[in-house]
Amino acid sequence: MISRIYPLVAAVCLMAALMIVGLGCEDEPTMPEESDDRSAMTWTPDSITNADLLDFGRPVFLYITANQCSYCDQMKRETFPVYRVRHLMNDYFVNIEVNADFDRIITFLGENLTSEELAERYDVKQYPTSVFLSANLEEVAQMWGIRAAERFADSAGFIGTGAYKSMDFEDYLALPEDQRP
């Protein structure tokens, strides 16, 4: 009888010891530099009202895309998942993606527009087009085509922090990163 109980007791003790040791050895969570999770960048529905945008009190990032746009997909795959880009975009902007090929009505800046008309309003000539609006919904900058993550993050930081109001982009880039607004 003892020979049957001993292995059972030993197994229970071993499991308890492993659980206790395992609880004390958890790794500290670390923030990855890059991620394949595209959902990590927070996107706001394009049906948001102007009043809501103004209430946010943050600049707006319009990412205007089209169907079958390989550069649009590449930017989503390679630029937006990078930690620095996601961090800047989520902290400083209201991010809205608009597909110009979808035939739907969007109320934007007090007007009912189709997605295509919205793209025309910002004189989109190629995809993707990145439009940055101030917190007052005035256009600040546009970028056409794909951008590497580091360059995109520099532009987002320059606009998102409001540095564009007081300095040139080149002066902003000349500052050490820890001294940038």
JOGIVEN-V471092 format. One record per run of one state. SS is the DSSP state (H for helix, E for strand, C for the rest). FROM is the first residue (numbers start at 0). TO is the last residue. Records with the same first field share a line. If there is no record, write none. Layout:
SS = FROM-TO, FROM-TO
This chain:
C = 0-0, 24-36, 40-48, 56-57, 65-68, 78-81, 99-103, 108-109, 121-127, 133-137, 144-147, 160-161, 165-167, 174-175, 179-180
H = 1-23, 37-39, 49-55, 69-77, 82-91, 114-120, 148-159, 162-164, 168-173, 176-178
E = 58-64, 92-98, 104-107, 110-113, 128-132, 138-143
